[in-house]
Amino acid sequence: MRWEELERIAREEVTGTLAALPADLKTRADALPIVCERVPAAAIIADGFEPDILGLFVGHEFAEEAHAVLPAQILLFLENIWEMVEGDEEEFRFEVRTTLMHELGHYLGLDEDDLDARGLL
């Protein structure tokens, strides 16, 4: 699928996912940049992340934002998600939502065990 179409579908899912959040969380999440990338940059892989990573939260958790030098953000790696779902658009939409919620969980301070308990691992 063309990049423009992947990005359009992902943006639809991001918008819908954020709109469905509870009001207090939605306000916080709306202020968090969500960036769509094709694949992780070489620097991300050099930091120890796998090349097939689906998403990444970068920055300080919201509770620590007052002390942050740079704003937090979420990166979604759309070509990795597309490859993982083997080109199935419905599954792509599902994985974009799941990955976004997983990374939002990190923003809220949840660790991998917390995310697993919520079905977001």
N, C-alpha and C positions, 0 to 999 in steps of 0.2 A: 504494500500500500504506500502511496506517496506520503511524504513527510507532512505536507499541508493538511492532508486528511487525518492522519494520526493525531496531529496537534489539535485540529478542530474537534474531533471526537473526545480527546482527553479534556479539553477546555470545557466542553459540555458537561462531562462527568464531574469535573472539579466544581463548576458552578452549581450543579444540582446537589452535590454532596455538601457543600458549604451552606447552601440554602436550607437544607434539612437539619442542620445542627441546632441545638437549643440556643436561644437568643444570647445568653451570656458567652457561650463558647463561640458562637458565630461572629460576634463582634471582634473577639481576639483573632480568630482564624482569618477573617476578612482582611486584617491588617498584615498578615504574614505573606510575604511574596512566595508564590508557587511558580517555579520555573520548569518548563518542559525542555528537556535536552534529548538528543538522540541517544547517546551512550555516555557513560562517565568519562570525564576528562582524564588524561594521563596522570595528573597530579592526584586525583582521587584514588586511582588504582595504586599509585606509588605509596599512598598513605595506608595501604593494606586492605582496601576494599576489593571484592571480586569484580571482574569485568562485567559480569551479568547481573549486577545489583539492579534492583527495580526502582528504588528511591532512596533518598538520603535527607535527613534533617541536619542542617548545618547551623550552628550558633548556640546561643544560650537558651535554656528553657525559659518560658514566660515569667516564672517567678524570679529569675535572675536578670531580666532585661534591663533593669535600671543600671546595672554594672557593665553592660555589654558595650564594646567599642563599635562593633558592626551589627546590623540587624540580622536576626535569624531568617532562614528561608528553607523551603522544601524544594528538593530537586526530584523530578520524575523523569526516568530514563525510558522514553517511549518505545524506542526500537527494541530494547531488552524485554519490555513487557509484551510487545507484539510477537517477538520471537518465542517467548515462553508459552504464549497461548496458541502458538502455531497458526497465526493468522485468523483466528476466530473473533469477529468483532464484538459479539456479546460477551465473550470471556475477557476481551481486552477492556471493555467498559467496566466489568466487575473488578478486574485487577487494578485498574487505575483508581477506582474508589477505595479498594482495600489498601492499596499502597499509600494513598493519601491519608486515610484514617490511621494507618500504622505510624506514619511520620508525624502526624498531628499528635498522636499519643506520646511520641518522644518530646515534642514541644511542651506537652503538659507535664513532663517529668516521669512518664512511665518507662520502666525498663522492659527488657525482652520477656521476662516472666509475667509481668503485668499485662503486656500486650497479648501473650499467649493465652492467659486466662480469659481475655476478652475476645478471643478468636481472631486476633489481628496479627498473627505471626506467620 
